[in-house]
């Protein structure tokens, strides 16, 4: 279900970098996200609307410099063709609020989905499982 976003409220809630990435399709610098090293069990949620996007069980170290996942929570994301920067890629957006998250590639672990969701850490919040 799509939700409406008040862009002015969002500019107050998010850092300028988060707003640029999530709402203006920006990209964070590789290896800059604190979430790269997170090994806690839980859910990664959209920083804009709280939609659960990725389970910690799907996270893996791709070596690319961005948090990577081999699958999204079913129905949590949408895909759009992205022809920017002279490349053909598949953009990943939050199904609930439409925010830009990153891109998905077909070079992930073959033992799972074969997908690599390359996601900007600034787009995610970590909701740890309760012990």
Backbone as XML, in Angstrom:
<?xml version="1.0"?>
<chain id="A" units="angstrom">
  <residue number="1" name="UNK">
    <atom name="N" x="0.842" y="-1.175" z="0.000"/>
    <atom name="CA" x="0.000" y="0.000" z="0.000"/>
    <atom name="C" x="0.891" y="1.244" z="0.000"/>
  </residue>
  <residue number="2" name="UNK">
    <atom name="N" x="0.671" y="2.122" z="-0.928"/>
    <atom name="CA" x="1.451" y="3.356" z="-1.038"/>
    <atom name="C" x="0.997" y="4.356" z="0.026"/>
  </residue>
  <residue number="3" name="UNK">
    <atom name="N" x="1.973" y="5.048" z="0.591"/>
    <atom name="CA" x="1.655" y="6.099" z="1.550"/>
    <atom name="C" x="2.128" y="7.438" z="0.989"/>
  </residue>
  <residue number="4" name="UNK">
    <atom name="N" x="1.480" y="8.509" z="1.412"/>
    <atom name="CA" x="1.857" y="9.849" z="0.989"/>
    <atom name="C" x="2.956" y="10.372" z="1.914"/>
  </residue>
  <residue number="5" name="UNK">
    <atom name="N" x="3.919" y="11.047" z="1.344"/>
    <atom name="CA" x="5.045" y="11.580" z="2.088"/>
    <atom name="C" x="5.010" y="13.106" z="2.023"/>
  </residue>
  <residue number="6" name="UNK">
    <atom name="N" x="5.117" y="13.737" z="3.178"/>
    <atom name="CA" x="5.249" y="15.192" z="3.245"/>
    <atom name="C" x="6.744" y="15.493" z="3.126"/>
  </residue>
  <residue number="7" name="UNK">
    <atom name="N" x="7.160" y="16.016" z="1.981"/>
    <atom name="CA" x="8.589" y="16.217" z="1.706"/>
    <atom name="C" x="9.227" y="17.202" z="2.685"/>
  </residue>
  <residue number="8" name="UNK">
    <atom name="N" x="8.490" y="18.216" z="3.110"/>
    <atom name="CA" x="9.064" y="19.181" z="4.058"/>
    <atom name="C" x="9.317" y="18.530" z="5.422"/>
  </residue>
  <residue number="9" name="UNK">
    <atom name="N" x="8.361" y="17.712" z="5.871"/>
    <atom name="CA" x="8.564" y="16.984" z="7.128"/>
    <atom name="C" x="9.749" y="16.029" z="7.011"/>
  </residue>
  <residue number="10" name="UNK">
    <atom name="N" x="9.855" y="15.390" z="5.854"/>
    <atom name="CA" x="10.936" y="14.434" z="5.620"/>
    <atom name="C" x="12.294" y="15.122" z="5.655"/>
  </residue>
  <residue number="11" name="UNK">
    <atom name="N" x="12.381" y="16.332" z="5.115"/>
    <atom name="CA" x="13.644" y="17.078" z="5.143"/>
    <atom name="C" x="14.062" y="17.387" z="6.576"/>
  </residue>
  <residue number="12" name="UNK">
    <atom name="N" x="13.082" y="17.498" z="7.469"/>
    <atom name="CA" x="13.385" y="17.728" z="8.885"/>
    <atom name="C" x="13.836" y="16.444" z="9.574"/>
  </residue>
  <residue number="13" name="UNK">
    <atom name="N" x="13.235" y="15.320" z="9.165"/>
    <atom name="CA" x="13.486" y="14.019" z="9.794"/>
    <atom name="C" x="14.835" y="13.418" z="9.393"/>
  </residue>
  <residue number="14" name="UNK">
    <atom name="N" x="15.178" y="13.541" z="8.119"/>
    <atom name="CA" x="16.372" y="12.890" z="7.573"/>
    <atom name="C" x="17.561" y="13.838" z="7.535"/>
  </residue>
  <residue number="15" name="UNK">
    <atom name="N" x="18.763" y="13.251" z="7.492"/>
    <atom name="CA" x="19.951" y="14.068" z="7.254"/>
    <atom name="C" x="19.922" y="14.505" z="5.785"/>
  </residue>
  <residue number="16" name="UNK">
    <atom name="N" x="20.667" y="15.562" z="5.432"/>
    <atom name="CA" x="20.721" y="15.949" z="4.008"/>
    <atom name="C" x="21.177" y="14.804" z="3.104"/>
  </residue>
  <residue number="17" name="UNK">
    <atom name="N" x="22.147" y="13.990" z="3.581"/>
    <atom name="CA" x="22.608" y="12.860" z="2.773"/>
    <atom name="C" x="21.490" y="11.836" z="2.589"/>
  </residue>
  <residue number="18" name="UNK">
    <atom name="N" x="20.791" y="11.497" z="3.670"/>
    <atom name="CA" x="19.696" y="10.536" z="3.552"/>
    <atom name="C" x="18.630" y="11.050" z="2.588"/>
  </residue>
  <residue number="19" name="UNK">
    <atom name="N" x="18.264" y="12.303" z="2.714"/>
    <atom name="CA" x="17.233" y="12.861" z="1.826"/>
    <atom name="C" x="17.695" y="12.773" z="0.376"/>
  </residue>
  <residue number="20" name="UNK">
    <atom name="N" x="18.942" y="13.148" z="0.118"/>
    <atom name="CA" x="19.471" y="13.107" z="-1.255"/>
    <atom name="C" x="19.410" y="11.691" z="-1.825"/>
  </residue>
  <residue number="21" name="UNK">
    <atom name="N" x="19.810" y="10.704" z="-1.030"/>
    <atom name="CA" x="19.827" y="9.318" z="-1.515"/>
    <atom name="C" x="18.407" y="8.785" z="-1.687"/>
  </residue>
  <residue number="22" name="UNK">
    <atom name="N" x="17.596" y="8.917" z="-0.650"/>
    <atom name="CA" x="16.261" y="8.316" z="-0.649"/>
    <atom name="C" x="15.278" y="8.996" z="-1.610"/>
  </residue>
  <residue number="23" name="UNK">
    <atom name="N" x="15.333" y="10.315" z="-1.701"/>
    <atom name="CA" x="14.314" y="11.035" z="-2.466"/>
    <atom name="C" x="14.821" y="11.602" z="-3.789"/>
  </residue>
  <residue number="24" name="UNK">
    <atom name="N" x="16.167" y="11.710" z="-3.935"/>
    <atom name="CA" x="16.728" y="12.269" z="-5.168"/>
    <atom name="C" x="17.610" y="11.262" z="-5.893"/>
  </residue>
  <residue number="25" name="UNK">
    <atom name="N" x="17.515" y="9.998" z="-5.494"/>
    <atom name="CA" x="18.223" y="8.886" z="-6.143"/>
    <atom name="C" x="19.740" y="9.034" z="-6.104"/>
  </residue>
  <residue number="26" name="UNK">
    <atom name="N" x="20.250" y="9.499" z="-4.972"/>
    <atom name="CA" x="21.687" y="9.627" z="-4.799"/>
    <atom name="C" x="22.317" y="8.296" z="-4.415"/>
  </residue>
  <residue number="27" name="UNK">
    <atom name="N" x="23.628" y="8.322" z="-4.189"/>
    <atom name="CA" x="24.379" y="7.135" z="-3.770"/>
    <atom name="C" x="25.400" y="7.562" z="-2.721"/>
  </residue>
  <residue number="28" name="UNK">
    <atom name="N" x="25.487" y="6.781" z="-1.657"/>
    <atom name="CA" x="26.495" y="7.073" z="-0.641"/>
    <atom name="C" x="27.859" y="6.563" z="-1.098"/>
  </residue>
  <residue number="29" name="UNK">
    <atom name="N" x="28.904" y="7.107" z="-0.508"/>
    <atom name="CA" x="30.263" y="6.656" z="-0.833"/>
    <atom name="C" x="30.425" y="5.199" z="-0.401"/>
  </residue>
  <residue number="30" name="UNK">
    <atom name="N" x="31.108" y="4.383" z="-1.216"/>
    <atom name="CA" x="31.333" y="2.992" z="-0.820"/>
    <atom name="C" x="32.125" y="2.921" z="0.488"/>
  </residue>
  <residue number="31" name="UNK">
    <atom name="N" x="31.831" y="1.893" z="1.264"/>
    <atom name="CA" x="32.477" y="1.603" z="2.547"/>
    <atom name="C" x="32.225" y="2.679" z="3.609"/>
  </residue>
  <residue number="32" name="UNK">
    <atom name="N" x="31.199" y="3.530" z="3.410"/>
    <atom name="CA" x="30.915" y="4.598" z="4.368"/>
    <atom name="C" x="29.802" y="4.239" z="5.356"/>
  </residue>
  <residue number="33" name="UNK">
    <atom name="N" x="29.044" y="3.211" z="5.089"/>
    <atom name="CA" x="27.900" y="2.867" z="5.935"/>
    <atom name="C" x="28.307" y="2.040" z="7.147"/>
  </residue>
  <residue number="34" name="UNK">
    <atom name="N" x="27.835" y="2.457" z="8.298"/>
    <atom name="CA" x="28.058" y="1.685" z="9.524"/>
    <atom name="C" x="27.372" y="0.322" z="9.454"/>
  </residue>
  <residue number="35" name="UNK">
    <atom name="N" x="26.363" y="0.189" z="8.598"/>
    <atom name="CA" x="25.618" y="-1.068" z="8.506"/>
    <atom name="C" x="26.411" y="-2.174" z="7.808"/>
  </residue>
  <residue number="36" name="UNK">
    <atom name="N" x="27.508" y="-1.827" z="7.165"/>
    <atom name="CA" x="28.331" y="-2.851" z="6.508"/>
    <atom name="C" x="28.789" y="-3.918" z="7.484"/>
  </residue>
  <residue number="37" name="UNK">
    <atom name="N" x="29.146" y="-3.508" z="8.693"/>
    <atom name="CA" x="29.712" y="-4.428" z="9.680"/>
    <atom name="C" x="28.678" y="-5.024" z="10.632"/>
  </residue>
  <residue number="38" name="UNK">
    <atom name="N" x="27.441" y="-4.594" z="10.535"/>
    <atom name="CA" x="26.397" y="-5.074" z="11.449"/>
    <atom name="C" x="26.132" y="-6.555" z="11.212"/>
  </residue>
  <residue number="39" name="UNK">
    <atom name="N" x="26.223" y="-7.323" z="12.307"/>
    <atom name="CA" x="25.975" y="-8.769" z="12.227"/>
    <atom name="C" x="24.784" y="-9.172" z="13.101"/>
  </residue>
  <residue number="40" name="UNK">
    <atom name="N" x="24.122" y="-8.189" z="13.735"/>
    <atom name="CA" x="22.988" y="-8.474" z="14.609"/>
    <atom name="C" x="21.840" y="-9.096" z="13.824"/>
  </residue>
  <residue number="41" name="UNK">
    <atom name="N" x="21.051" y="-9.905" z="14.532"/>
    <atom name="CA" x="19.848" y="-10.492" z="13.938"/>
    <atom name="C" x="18.711" y="-9.482" z="14.036"/>
  </residue>
  <residue number="42" name="UNK">
    <atom name="N" x="17.918" y="-9.401" z="12.988"/>
    <atom name="CA" x="16.778" y="-8.496" z="12.999"/>
    <atom name="C" x="16.333" y="-8.155" z="11.590"/>
  </residue>
  <residue number="43" name="UNK">
    <atom name="N" x="15.691" y="-6.986" z="11.475"/>
    <atom name="CA" x="15.148" y="-6.539" z="10.195"/>
    <atom name="C" x="15.736" y="-5.191" z="9.823"/>
  </residue>
  <residue number="44" name="UNK">
    <atom name="N" x="15.992" y="-5.022" z="8.545"/>
    <atom name="CA" x="16.398" y="-3.731" z="8.017"/>
    <atom name="C" x="15.144" y="-3.084" z="7.439"/>
  </residue>
  <residue number="45" name="UNK">
    <atom name="N" x="14.851" y="-1.869" z="7.910"/>
    <atom name="CA" x="13.622" y="-1.186" z="7.524"/>
    <atom name="C" x="13.943" y="0.084" z="6.742"/>
  </residue>
  <residue number="46" name="UNK">
    <atom name="N" x="12.960" y="0.588" z="6.014"/>
    <atom name="CA" x="13.086" y="1.827" z="5.255"/>
    <atom name="C" x="13.200" y="2.997" z="6.238"/>
  </residue>
  <residue number="47" name="UNK">
    <atom name="N" x="14.213" y="3.849" z="6.037"/>
    <atom name="CA" x="14.439" y="4.995" z="6.919"/>
    <atom name="C" x="13.339" y="6.045" z="6.795"/>
  </residue>
  <residue number="48" name="UNK">
    <atom name="N" x="12.555" y="5.995" z="5.726"/>
    <atom name="CA" x="11.471" y="6.963" z="5.540"/>
    <atom name="C" x="10.189" y="6.499" z="6.219"/>
  </residue>
  <residue number="49" name="UNK">
    <atom name="N" x="9.759" y="5.271" z="5.930"/>
    <atom name="CA" x="8.422" y="4.843" z="6.362"/>
    <atom name="C" x="8.408" y="3.660" z="7.324"/>
  </residue>
  <residue number="50" name="UNK">
    <atom name="N" x="9.560" y="3.026" z="7.576"/>
    <atom name="CA" x="9.609" y="1.901" z="8.498"/>
    <atom name="C" x="9.233" y="0.559" z="7.903"/>
  </residue>
  <residue number="51" name="UNK">
    <atom name="N" x="8.953" y="0.501" z="6.607"/>
    <atom name="CA" x="8.608" y="-0.753" z="5.939"/>
    <atom name="C" x="9.757" y="-1.754" z="6.106"/>
  </residue>
  <residue number="52" name="UNK">
    <atom name="N" x="9.444" y="-2.982" z="6.529"/>
    <atom name="CA" x="10.463" y="-4.027" z="6.651"/>
    <atom name="C" x="10.881" y="-4.476" z="5.255"/>
  </residue>
  <residue number="53" name="UNK">
    <atom name="N" x="12.186" y="-4.354" z="4.971"/>
    <atom name="CA" x="12.701" y="-4.608" z="3.627"/>
    <atom name="C" x="13.545" y="-5.870" z="3.511"/>
  </residue>
  <residue number="54" name="UNK">
    <atom name="N" x="14.481" y="-6.053" z="4.454"/>
    <atom name="CA" x="15.433" y="-7.157" z="4.375"/>
    <atom name="C" x="15.640" y="-7.771" z="5.747"/>
  </residue>
  <residue number="55" name="UNK">
    <atom name="N" x="15.701" y="-9.092" z="5.797"/>
    <atom name="CA" x="16.049" y="-9.795" z="7.022"/>
    <atom name="C" x="17.569" y="-9.840" z="7.140"/>
  </residue>
  <residue number="56" name="UNK">
    <atom name="N" x="18.060" y="-9.815" z="8.366"/>
    <atom name="CA" x="19.506" y="-9.951" z="8.574"/>
    <atom name="C" x="20.008" y="-11.288" z="8.026"/>
  </residue>
  <residue number="57" name="UNK">
    <atom name="N" x="19.142" y="-12.286" z="7.945"/>
    <atom name="CA" x="19.528" y="-13.599" z="7.405"/>
    <atom name="C" x="19.893" y="-13.521" z="5.921"/>
  </residue>
  <residue number="58" name="UNK">
    <atom name="N" x="19.411" y="-12.483" z="5.222"/>
    <atom name="CA" x="19.679" y="-12.336" z="3.792"/>
    <atom name="C" x="20.918" y="-11.487" z="3.515"/>
  </residue>
  <residue number="59" name="UNK">
    <atom name="N" x="21.527" y="-10.927" z="4.561"/>
    <atom name="CA" x="22.679" y="-10.033" z="4.399"/>
    <atom name="C" x="23.954" y="-10.855" z="4.180"/>
  </residue>
  <residue number="60" name="UNK">
    <atom name="N" x="24.806" y="-10.366" z="3.284"/>
    <atom name="CA" x="26.100" y="-11.013" z="3.062"/>
    <atom name="C" x="27.130" y="-9.956" z="2.678"/>
  </residue>
  <residue number="61" name="UNK">
    <atom name="N" x="28.396" y="-10.295" z="2.813"/>
    <atom name="CA" x="29.485" y="-9.381" z="2.474"/>
    <atom name="C" x="29.846" y="-9.572" z="1.011"/>
  </residue>
  <residue number="62" name="UNK">
    <atom name="N" x="29.453" y="-8.620" z="0.192"/>
    <atom name="CA" x="29.729" y="-8.716" z="-1.247"/>
    <atom name="C" x="31.081" y="-8.115" z="-1.604"/>
  </residue>
  <residue number="63" name="UNK">
    <atom name="N" x="31.681" y="-7.378" z="-0.677"/>
    <atom name="CA" x="32.955" y="-6.737" z="-0.947"/>
    <atom name="C" x="32.845" y="-5.487" z="-1.799"/>
  </residue>
  <residue number="64" name="UNK">
    <atom name="N" x="31.621" y="-5.055" z="-2.092"/>
    <atom name="CA" x="31.412" y="-3.904" z="-2.981"/>
    <atom name="C" x="31.434" y="-2.569" z="-2.246"/>
  </residue>
  <residue number="65" name="UNK">
    <atom name="N" x="31.263" y="-2.601" z="-0.920"/>
    <atom name="CA" x="31.245" y="-1.359" z="-0.158"/>
    <atom name="C" x="29.865" y="-0.883" z="0.241"/>
  </residue>
  <residue number="66" name="UNK">
    <atom name="N" x="28.837" y="-1.616" z="-0.147"/>
    <atom name="CA" x="27.464" y="-1.293" z="0.250"/>
    <atom name="C" x="26.837" y="-2.519" z="0.910"/>
  </residue>
  <residue number="67" name="UNK">
    <atom name="N" x="25.924" y="-2.302" z="1.864"/>
    <atom name="CA" x="25.210" y="-3.443" z="2.431"/>
    <atom name="C" x="24.529" y="-4.241" z="1.312"/>
  </residue>
  <residue number="68" name="UNK">
    <atom name="N" x="24.702" y="-5.549" z="1.353"/>
    <atom name="CA" x="24.163" y="-6.411" z="0.296"/>
    <atom name="C" x="23.304" y="-7.510" z="0.887"/>
  </residue>
  <residue number="69" name="UNK">
    <atom name="N" x="22.263" y="-7.838" z="0.148"/>
    <atom name="CA" x="21.285" y="-8.846" z="0.569"/>
    <atom name="C" x="20.980" y="-9.726" z="-0.631"/>
  </residue>
  <residue number="70" name="UNK">
    <atom name="N" x="20.691" y="-11.027" z="-0.373"/>
    <atom name="CA" x="20.381" y="-11.908" z="-1.499"/>
    <atom name="C" x="18.887" y="-11.990" z="-1.799"/>
  </residue>
  <residue number="71" name="UNK">
    <atom name="N" x="18.071" y="-11.421" z="-0.923"/>
    <atom name="CA" x="16.635" y="-11.360" z="-1.207"/>
    <atom name="C" x="15.980" y="-10.315" z="-0.322"/>
  </residue>
  <residue number="72" name="UNK">
    <atom name="N" x="14.870" y="-9.773" z="-0.818"/>
    <atom name="CA" x="14.071" y="-8.813" z="-0.063"/>
    <atom name="C" x="12.872" y="-9.536" z="0.536"/>
  </residue>
  <residue number="73" name="UNK">
    <atom name="N" x="12.269" y="-8.930" z="1.547"/>
    <atom name="CA" x="11.015" y="-9.454" z="2.088"/>
    <atom name="C" x="9.991" y="-9.401" z="0.945"/>
  </residue>
  <residue number="74" name="UNK">
    <atom name="N" x="9.283" y="-10.502" z="0.658"/>
    <atom name="CA" x="8.332" y="-10.505" z="-0.456"/>
    <atom name="C" x="7.341" y="-9.330" z="-0.371"/>
  </residue>
  <residue number="75" name="UNK">
    <atom name="N" x="7.226" y="-8.609" z="-1.490"/>
    <atom name="CA" x="6.292" y="-7.493" z="-1.591"/>
    <atom name="C" x="6.784" y="-6.181" z="-1.002"/>
  </residue>
  <residue number="76" name="UNK">
    <atom name="N" x="7.998" y="-6.175" z="-0.439"/>
    <atom name="CA" x="8.488" y="-4.966" z="0.241"/>
    <atom name="C" x="9.154" y="-3.961" z="-0.687"/>
  </residue>
  <residue number="77" name="UNK">
    <atom name="N" x="9.613" y="-4.414" z="-1.843"/>
    <atom name="CA" x="10.314" y="-3.526" z="-2.774"/>
    <atom name="C" x="9.697" y="-3.616" z="-4.165"/>
  </residue>
  <residue number="78" name="UNK">
    <atom name="N" x="9.993" y="-2.594" z="-4.961"/>
    <atom name="CA" x="9.585" y="-2.576" z="-6.361"/>
    <atom name="C" x="10.822" y="-2.340" z="-7.207"/>
  </residue>
  <residue number="79" name="UNK">
    <atom name="N" x="10.730" y="-2.688" z="-8.477"/>
    <atom name="CA" x="11.861" y="-2.595" z="-9.388"/>
    <atom name="C" x="11.527" y="-1.670" z="-10.546"/>
  </residue>
  <residue number="80" name="UNK">
    <atom name="N" x="12.516" y="-0.855" z="-10.933"/>
    <atom name="CA" x="12.337" y="0.082" z="-12.043"/>
    <atom name="C" x="13.593" y="0.062" z="-12.903"/>
  </residue>
  <residue number="81" name="UNK">
    <atom name="N" x="13.426" y="0.158" z="-14.207"/>
    <atom name="CA" x="14.577" y="0.242" z="-15.094"/>
    <atom name="C" x="15.264" y="1.585" z="-14.876"/>
  </residue>
  <residue number="82" name="UNK">
    <atom name="N" x="16.590" y="1.555" z="-14.781"/>
    <atom name="CA" x="17.383" y="2.756" z="-14.546"/>
    <atom name="C" x="18.460" y="2.824" z="-15.622"/>
  </residue>
  <residue number="83" name="UNK">
    <atom name="N" x="18.353" y="3.818" z="-16.495"/>
    <atom name="CA" x="19.311" y="3.990" z="-17.588"/>
    <atom name="C" x="20.251" y="5.172" z="-17.341"/>
  </residue>
  <residue number="84" name="UNK">
    <atom name="N" x="20.386" y="5.596" z="-16.091"/>
    <atom name="CA" x="21.231" y="6.748" z="-15.775"/>
    <atom name="C" x="22.715" y="6.382" z="-15.819"/>
  </residue>
  <residue number="85" name="UNK">
    <atom name="N" x="23.546" y="7.387" z="-15.937"/>
    <atom name="CA" x="25.007" y="7.242" z="-15.901"/>
    <atom name="C" x="25.539" y="6.294" z="-16.970"/>
  </residue>
  <residue number="86" name="UNK">
    <atom name="N" x="24.849" y="6.193" z="-18.103"/>
    <atom name="CA" x="25.309" y="5.369" z="-19.208"/>
    <atom name="C" x="25.250" y="3.871" z="-18.948"/>
  </residue>
  <residue number="87" name="UNK">
    <atom name="N" x="24.468" y="3.468" z="-17.955"/>
    <atom name="CA" x="24.341" y="2.046" z="-17.612"/>
    <atom name="C" x="22.875" y="1.636" z="-17.680"/>
  </residue>
  <residue number="88" name="UNK">
    <atom name="N" x="22.651" y="0.328" z="-17.810"/>
    <atom name="CA" x="21.310" y="-0.224" z="-17.687"/>
    <atom name="C" x="21.307" y="-1.042" z="-16.404"/>
  </residue>
  <residue number="89" name="UNK">
    <atom name="N" x="20.538" y="-0.577" z="-15.417"/>
    <atom name="CA" x="20.473" y="-1.246" z="-14.123"/>
    <atom name="C" x="19.014" y="-1.364" z="-13.705"/>
  </residue>
  <residue number="90" name="UNK">
    <atom name="N" x="18.792" y="-2.109" z="-12.629"/>
    <atom name="CA" x="17.452" y="-2.222" z="-12.055"/>
    <atom name="C" x="17.469" y="-1.540" z="-10.697"/>
  </residue>
  <residue number="91" name="UNK">
    <atom name="N" x="16.723" y="-0.448" z="-10.605"/>
    <atom name="CA" x="16.608" y="0.298" z="-9.355"/>
    <atom name="C" x="15.673" y="-0.434" z="-8.406"/>
  </residue>
  <residue number="92" name="UNK">
    <atom name="N" x="15.991" y="-0.386" z="-7.112"/>
    <atom name="CA" x="15.145" y="-0.953" z="-6.064"/>
    <atom name="C" x="14.560" y="0.210" z="-5.272"/>
  </residue>
  <residue number="93" name="UNK">
    <atom name="N" x="13.222" y="0.230" z="-5.139"/>
    <atom name="CA" x="12.552" y="1.260" z="-4.349"/>
    <atom name="C" x="11.664" y="0.600" z="-3.297"/>
  </residue>
  <residue number="94" name="UNK">
    <atom name="N" x="11.372" y="1.347" z="-2.245"/>
    <atom name="CA" x="10.460" y="0.867" z="-1.213"/>
    <atom name="C" x="9.056" y="0.794" z="-1.800"/>
  </residue>
  <residue number="95" name="UNK">
    <atom name="N" x="8.401" y="-0.346" z="-1.662"/>
    <atom name="CA" x="7.050" y="-0.525" z="-2.210"/>
    <atom name="C" x="6.028" y="0.343" z="-1.487"/>
  </residue>
  <residue number="96" name="UNK">
    <atom name="N" x="6.327" y="0.751" z="-0.264"/>
    <atom name="CA" x="5.363" y="1.499" z="0.529"/>
    <atom name="C" x="5.446" y="3.016" z="0.292"/>
  </residue>
  <residue number="97" name="UNK">
    <atom name="N" x="6.667" y="3.573" z="0.210"/>
    <atom name="CA" x="6.787" y="5.032" z="0.077"/>
    <atom name="C" x="7.487" y="5.469" z="-1.206"/>
  </residue>
  <residue number="98" name="UNK">
    <atom name="N" x="7.999" y="4.521" z="-1.989"/>
    <atom name="CA" x="8.631" y="4.853" z="-3.262"/>
    <atom name="C" x="10.048" y="5.369" z="-3.163"/>
  </residue>
  <residue number="99" name="UNK">
    <atom name="N" x="10.643" y="5.361" z="-1.975"/>
    <atom name="CA" x="11.995" y="5.879" z="-1.815"/>
    <atom name="C" x="13.026" y="4.998" z="-2.511"/>
  </residue>
  <residue number="100" name="UNK">
    <atom name="N" x="14.042" y="5.655" z="-3.072"/>
    <atom name="CA" x="15.163" y="4.960" z="-3.711"/>
    <atom name="C" x="15.991" y="4.258" z="-2.639"/>
  </residue>
  <residue number="101" name="UNK">
    <atom name="N" x="16.327" y="2.993" z="-2.876"/>
    <atom name="CA" x="17.135" y="2.218" z="-1.936"/>
    <atom name="C" x="18.498" y="1.861" z="-2.507"/>
  </residue>
  <residue number="102" name="UNK">
    <atom name="N" x="18.536" y="1.521" z="-3.779"/>
    <atom name="CA" x="19.777" y="1.084" z="-4.422"/>
    <atom name="C" x="19.446" y="0.366" z="-5.712"/>
  </residue>
  <residue number="103" name="UNK">
    <atom name="N" x="20.216" y="-0.689" z="-6.005"/>
    <atom name="CA" x="20.019" y="-1.453" z="-7.242"/>
    <atom name="C" x="20.156" y="-2.946" z="-6.957"/>
  </residue>
  <residue number="104" name="UNK">
    <atom name="N" x="19.632" y="-3.763" z="-7.866"/>
    <atom name="CA" x="19.764" y="-5.216" z="-7.747"/>
    <atom name="C" x="20.495" y="-5.733" z="-8.979"/>
  </residue>
  <residue number="105" name="UNK">
    <atom name="N" x="21.396" y="-6.689" z="-8.740"/>
    <atom name="CA" x="22.222" y="-7.269" z="-9.796"/>
    <atom name="C" x="22.107" y="-8.791" z="-9.744"/>
  </residue>
  <residue number="106" name="UNK">
    <atom name="N" x="22.484" y="-9.434" z="-10.839"/>
    <atom name="CA" x="22.398" y="-10.892" z="-10.941"/>
    <atom name="C" x="23.717" y="-11.581" z="-10.614"/>
  </residue>
  <residue number="107" name="UNK">
    <atom name="N" x="24.525" y="-11.006" z="-9.730"/>
    <atom name="CA" x="25.813" y="-11.604" z="-9.398"/>
    <atom name="C" x="25.917" y="-11.948" z="-7.906"/>
  </residue>
  <residue number="108" name="UNK">
    <atom name="N" x="24.782" y="-12.262" z="-7.299"/>
    <atom name="CA" x="24.766" y="-12.641" z="-5.883"/>
    <atom name="C" x="25.067" y="-14.110" z="-5.696"/>
  </residue>
  <residue number="109" name="UNK">
    <atom name="N" x="24.995" y="-14.573" z="-4.444"/>
    <atom name="CA" x="25.288" y="-15.978" z="-4.143"/>
    <atom name="C" x="24.378" y="-16.936" z="-4.916"/>
  </residue>
  <residue number="110" name="UNK">
    <atom name="N" x="24.979" y="-17.835" z="-5.670"/>
    <atom name="CA" x="24.179" y="-18.774" z="-6.465"/>
    <atom name="C" x="23.490" y="-19.817" z="-5.595"/>
  </residue>
  <residue number="111" name="UNK">
    <atom name="N" x="23.967" y="-19.989" z="-4.357"/>
    <atom name="CA" x="23.331" y="-20.950" z="-3.451"/>
    <atom name="C" x="21.962" y="-20.453" z="-2.976"/>
  </residue>
  <residue number="112" name="UNK">
    <atom name="N" x="21.712" y="-19.157" z="-3.159"/>
    <atom name="CA" x="20.408" y="-18.610" z="-2.761"/>
    <atom name="C" x="19.683" y="-18.139" z="-4.016"/>
  </residue>
  <residue number="113" name="UNK">
    <atom name="N" x="19.378" y="-16.868" z="-4.100"/>
    <atom name="CA" x="18.587" y="-16.354" z="-5.223"/>
    <atom name="C" x="19.427" y="-15.980" z="-6.427"/>
  </residue>
  <residue number="114" name="UNK">
    <atom name="N" x="20.753" y="-15.865" z="-6.248"/>
    <atom name="CA" x="21.594" y="-15.380" z="-7.332"/>
    <atom name="C" x="21.527" y="-13.870" z="-7.476"/>
  </residue>
  <residue number="115" name="UNK">
    <atom name="N" x="20.790" y="-13.212" z="-6.605"/>
    <atom name="CA" x="20.628" y="-11.754" z="-6.646"/>
    <atom name="C" x="21.549" y="-11.091" z="-5.633"/>
  </residue>
  <residue number="116" name="UNK">
    <atom name="N" x="21.950" y="-9.851" z="-5.960"/>
    <atom name="CA" x="22.675" y="-9.010" z="-5.012"/>
    <atom name="C" x="21.962" y="-7.675" z="-4.948"/>
  </residue>
  <residue number="117" name="UNK">
    <atom name="N" x="21.229" y="-7.483" z="-3.870"/>
    <atom name="CA" x="20.590" y="-6.205" z="-3.626"/>
    <atom name="C" x="21.663" y="-5.309" z="-3.014"/>
  </residue>
  <residue number="118" name="UNK">
    <atom name="N" x="22.128" y="-4.338" z="-3.776"/>
    <atom name="CA" x="23.180" y="-3.415" z="-3.367"/>
    <atom name="C" x="22.477" y="-2.158" z="-2.858"/>
  </residue>
  <residue number="119" name="UNK">
    <atom name="N" x="22.402" y="-2.010" z="-1.537"/>
    <atom name="CA" x="21.524" y="-1.021" z="-0.914"/>
    <atom name="C" x="22.344" y="0.025" z="-0.156"/>
  </residue>
  <residue number="120" name="UNK">
    <atom name="N" x="21.987" y="1.274" z="-0.320"/>
    <atom name="CA" x="22.621" y="2.357" z="0.434"/>
    <atom name="C" x="22.264" y="2.211" z="1.908"/>
  </residue>
  <residue number="121" name="UNK">
    <atom name="N" x="23.284" y="2.131" z="2.764"/>
    <atom name="CA" x="23.039" y="2.000" z="4.196"/>
    <atom name="C" x="22.254" y="3.175" z="4.768"/>
  </residue>
  <residue number="122" name="UNK">
    <atom name="N" x="22.408" y="4.362" z="4.167"/>
    <atom name="CA" x="21.688" y="5.546" z="4.646"/>
    <atom name="C" x="20.171" y="5.403" z="4.476"/>
  </residue>
  <residue number="123" name="UNK">
    <atom name="N" x="19.744" y="4.450" z="3.666"/>
    <atom name="CA" x="18.317" y="4.226" z="3.417"/>
    <atom name="C" x="17.679" y="3.305" z="4.438"/>
  </residue>
  <residue number="124" name="UNK">
    <atom name="N" x="18.515" y="2.677" z="5.265"/>
    <atom name="CA" x="18.043" y="1.614" z="6.143"/>
    <atom name="C" x="18.185" y="1.968" z="7.620"/>
  </residue>
  <residue number="125" name="UNK">
    <atom name="N" x="17.292" y="1.417" z="8.408"/>
    <atom name="CA" x="17.415" y="1.402" z="9.859"/>
    <atom name="C" x="17.426" y="-0.055" z="10.279"/>
  </residue>
  <residue number="126" name="UNK">
    <atom name="N" x="18.190" y="-0.384" z="11.288"/>
    <atom name="CA" x="18.268" y="-1.762" z="11.790"/>
    <atom name="C" x="17.378" y="-1.896" z="13.005"/>
  </residue>
  <residue number="127" name="UNK">
    <atom name="N" x="16.436" y="-2.824" z="12.928"/>
    <atom name="CA" x="15.557" y="-3.142" z="14.044"/>
    <atom name="C" x="15.986" y="-4.504" z="14.562"/>
  </residue>
  <residue number="128" name="UNK">
    <atom name="N" x="16.742" y="-4.491" z="15.657"/>
    <atom name="CA" x="17.292" y="-5.742" z="16.196"/>
    <atom name="C" x="16.195" y="-6.610" z="16.809"/>
  </residue>
  <residue number="129" name="UNK">
    <atom name="N" x="16.385" y="-7.933" z="16.640"/>
    <atom name="CA" x="15.496" y="-8.882" z="17.310"/>
    <atom name="C" x="15.651" y="-8.734" z="18.815"/>
  </residue>
  <residue number="130" name="UNK">
    <atom name="N" x="14.560" y="-8.930" z="19.541"/>
    <atom name="CA" x="14.622" y="-8.913" z="21.008"/>
    <atom name="C" x="15.133" y="-10.263" z="21.470"/>
  </residue>
  <residue number="131" name="UNK">
    <atom name="N" x="16.077" y="-10.231" z="22.375"/>
    <atom name="CA" x="16.658" y="-11.483" z="22.892"/>
    <atom name="C" x="15.630" y="-12.244" z="23.722"/>
  </residue>
</chain>
